[in-house]
Amino acid sequence: MSKETKVNDISKILEDSRQMVRNIMGDSYEYNEESLSKLEENFQKVKNFLEVEKKKKY
């Protein structure tokens, strides 16, 4: 996987997460477990990616 593809993947995950946060905040009086779970999953993907990249540099 090229570095550009990885960057695009991370950008997509972050954009999806941003939209989820907006949706959650818009429905702040409703607890949306599915959205929160997906948001948590997206942030974990970003964290995992960054950890892999960090290891590559050192």
Residue pairs with C-beta under 8 A, 6 or more apart in sequence:
6 49
6 53
9 49
10 46
10 49
13 42
13 45
13 46
14 42
14 46
16 38
16 42
17 39
17 42
17 43
17 46
20 35
20 38
20 39
20 42
21 39
23 32
23 35
24 32
24 35
24 36
24 39
